[in-house]
């Protein structure tokens, strides 16, 4: 025997029917805090400093990074 029950309700109604807590306000608070922290971090980002950290401040660092990208594009270490 096979019994199928179909319940048409919203997620909020289902949580209330099952006795689960409403975490909507908590989720909104967490997302607002996360958004504020992301905006702050984006405002402090300095692309020039990031490039200097990745490649070094010298021309040798730029040359090294260029060789790395060429090797990656070529499919591996070519010398």
C-alpha positions as CSV (number, residue, x, y, z in Angstrom):
1,X,0.0,0.0,0.0
2,X,1.3,3.5,-0.8
3,X,0.0,6.6,0.8
4,X,0.9,10.1,-0.5
5,X,0.2,13.2,1.5
6,X,0.7,16.6,-0.1
7,X,0.9,19.7,2.1
8,X,0.8,23.1,0.4
9,X,2.3,25.7,2.8
10,X,5.0,28.3,3.0
11,X,8.3,27.6,4.7
12,X,7.3,29.9,7.6
13,X,4.1,27.9,8.0
14,X,6.0,24.6,7.9
15,X,8.4,25.8,10.6
16,X,5.6,26.9,12.8
17,X,3.7,23.6,12.3
18,X,6.8,21.6,13.3
19,X,7.6,23.9,16.2
20,X,10.9,25.1,14.8
21,X,12.2,28.5,15.8
22,X,12.0,31.5,13.5
23,X,15.6,32.5,12.7
24,X,14.7,35.2,10.2
25,X,15.6,38.1,12.5
26,X,18.9,36.4,13.5
27,X,19.8,35.8,9.8
28,X,19.1,39.4,8.9
29,X,21.3,40.6,11.8
30,X,24.2,38.3,10.7
31,X,23.9,39.4,7.0
32,X,23.8,43.1,8.0
33,X,27.0,42.6,10.0
34,X,28.7,40.6,7.2
35,X,27.8,43.3,4.7
36,X,29.2,46.0,6.9
37,X,32.5,44.1,7.4
38,X,32.8,43.4,3.6
39,X,32.2,47.1,2.8
40,X,34.9,48.1,5.3
41,X,37.4,45.6,3.9
42,X,36.7,46.7,0.4
43,X,37.3,50.3,1.4
44,X,40.7,49.5,2.8
45,X,41.8,47.4,-0.1
46,X,44.9,48.8,-1.9
47,X,45.5,47.2,-5.3
48,X,49.0,48.6,-5.5
49,X,50.0,47.2,-2.2
50,X,48.6,43.8,-3.1
51,X,50.6,43.7,-6.3
52,X,53.7,44.6,-4.5
53,X,53.1,41.9,-2.0
54,X,52.5,39.3,-4.7
55,X,55.3,40.3,-7.1
56,X,57.8,42.1,-5.0
57,X,58.8,45.8,-5.4
58,X,61.5,45.1,-7.9
59,X,61.6,44.5,-11.6
60,X,62.8,41.0,-10.9
61,X,59.5,40.3,-9.1
62,X,57.6,41.5,-12.2
63,X,59.7,39.4,-14.5
64,X,59.2,36.4,-12.2
65,X,55.4,36.8,-12.2
66,X,55.4,37.2,-16.0
67,X,57.4,34.0,-16.4
68,X,55.0,32.2,-14.1
69,X,51.9,33.4,-16.1
70,X,53.6,32.4,-19.4
71,X,54.4,28.9,-18.0
72,X,50.9,28.5,-16.8
73,X,49.5,29.5,-20.2
74,X,51.8,27.1,-21.9
75,X,50.7,24.2,-19.8
76,X,53.6,23.7,-17.4
77,X,57.3,24.3,-16.8
78,X,59.0,25.1,-20.1
79,X,62.4,26.0,-18.7
